[in-house]
């Protein structure tokens, strides 16, 4: 006969409504803080970095690694890591 578990952990006495209120209050406070920070910055000309649009010729110039499927799982993982490093070196935007 299996042994019954005995727990020393006491069940939480907070209701779902109380938890929801705590979360809502925390979100409201965070939004107020962010709004105040944005208002203090008063920077209407925010500089947003523009992603460089690479082309195929430029990407190939970084000599990406070839994967033919015979290397197995370990080879696939290594290929992913090497290919990610090529993408980071070439400064290609993620959506490209």
C-alpha positions in Angstrom: 0.0 0.0 0.0 1.5 3.4 -1.0 2.4 5.8 1.7 0.2 8.9 1.8 1.9 12.2 1.4 1.8 14.6 4.3 2.4 18.2 3.4 3.6 20.9 5.7 2.6 23.6 3.2 -0.4 25.5 4.2 -2.9 26.5 1.5 -3.0 30.1 0.5 -5.8 32.1 2.1 -6.0 34.6 -0.7 -8.9 34.4 -3.0 -8.7 34.7 -6.8 -10.3 38.1 -6.6 -7.7 39.4 -4.2 -4.9 38.1 -6.4 -6.5 39.7 -9.5 -6.7 43.0 -7.6 -3.0 42.8 -6.6 -2.0 42.2 -10.2 -4.2 45.0 -11.5 -2.8 47.4 -8.9 0.7 46.4 -9.8 0.1 46.9 -13.5 -1.6 50.3 -12.9 1.4 51.5 -10.8 3.9 50.4 -13.5 1.9 52.2 -16.2 1.8 55.4 -14.1 5.6 55.2 -13.5 6.2 54.6 -17.2 3.9 57.5 -18.2 5.7 59.8 -15.7 9.1 58.7 -17.1 8.0 59.4 -20.7 6.7 62.8 -19.7 9.9 63.8 -18.0 12.0 62.8 -21.0 10.1 65.3 -23.2 12.0 64.0 -26.2 9.8 64.3 -29.2 12.5 63.2 -31.7 13.3 59.8 -30.3 16.0 58.0 -32.3 14.9 54.6 -33.3 17.6 52.4 -34.8 16.8 51.4 -38.3 17.5 47.8 -39.1 19.9 47.3 -42.0 18.3 45.5 -44.9 20.7 43.0 -46.2 20.6 41.3 -49.5 21.4 37.7 -50.6 24.8 38.6 -52.1 25.9 40.3 -48.8 24.7 37.4 -46.7 26.6 34.9 -48.8 29.7 36.9 -48.6 29.9 35.9 -44.9 30.1 32.3 -46.0 27.3 30.6 -44.1 27.7 27.0 -43.2 26.1 24.2 -45.2 23.9 21.5 -43.6 23.0 18.5 -45.6 21.1 16.5 -42.9 23.6 13.7 -42.5 25.2 15.2 -39.4 22.5 14.2 -37.0 21.0 16.2 -34.1 24.3 17.5 -32.7 25.3 18.7 -36.2 22.0 20.4 -36.6 22.4 22.3 -33.3 25.9 23.3 -34.2 24.7 24.5 -37.6 22.0 26.6 -35.9 24.6 28.3 -33.7 27.0 28.9 -36.6 24.2 30.3 -38.7 23.0 32.6 -35.9 26.6 33.9 -35.6 26.6 34.6 -39.4 23.3 36.6 -39.0 24.7 38.6 -36.1 27.9 39.4 -38.1 26.0 40.4 -41.2 23.6 42.7 -39.2 20.6 41.3 -41.0 17.2 42.3 -39.6 15.3 39.5 -38.0 12.3 39.8 -40.4 14.6 39.3 -43.4 
